Amino acid sequence: MADYTVGLIVGSVSEPSLNRRFAEALVRLAPGAGLVVRDIPIAELPFYGAQYDKDFPTVGRAFKDAIENVDGLLIVTPEYNRSIPGVLKNAIDWATRPAGHSSLTGKPTAVTGASKGVISTALAQNHLKAILVAQGAPLVGAPEVYIRITDDFFTEDGAIANEGTREFLTAFLQRLHELIRRWQ
């Protein structure tokens, strides 16, 4: 199985971030799915505005280049007020501008997220998937991965404690690998 490079976008810049912690645990599983993960940070992006379309700032161009230089994306998002965080929406706006130059079109993408709540990040993920589909990003459709974090979810060193959960998440990452392979 060939390795593919996947860009990791975590939709939270909070410290500490439960979703960053979950993303780091996913990165540990990625080699088993044939994926090499590169972090694509979003915290330094200014608020997007059309004034940037003619002259993208260095940070905006670097963000778009990072997306364009990976085979696929893994987006891990929290849920804020039943949707995605503003910082993640801002990053998507940067990735898709200027009009006609979206870095997301044709980019195989997997979406997940974690919370302590019972419905996890289901609503945020559905909003995010709608945005990504409108941008032409092919998505991992199943399994859908809504993770509820309990006190015993992580081991002391940050790994995912439950073997069944590790297997489920590795299979999810393998689906991303398959999607990338089909789009290559």
Secondary structure, DSSP 4 states (H G I P E B T S, - for coil): ---EEEEEEES---SS-HHHHHHHHHHHHGGGGTEEEEE---TTPPPP-GGGSSS--HHHHHHHHHHHTSSEEEEE---BTTB--HHHHHHHHHHT-STT--SSTT--EEEEEEESSTTTTHHHHHHHHHHHHHTT--B--SS-EEEEP-TTSB-TTSSB--HHHHHHHHHHHHHHHHHHHHH-
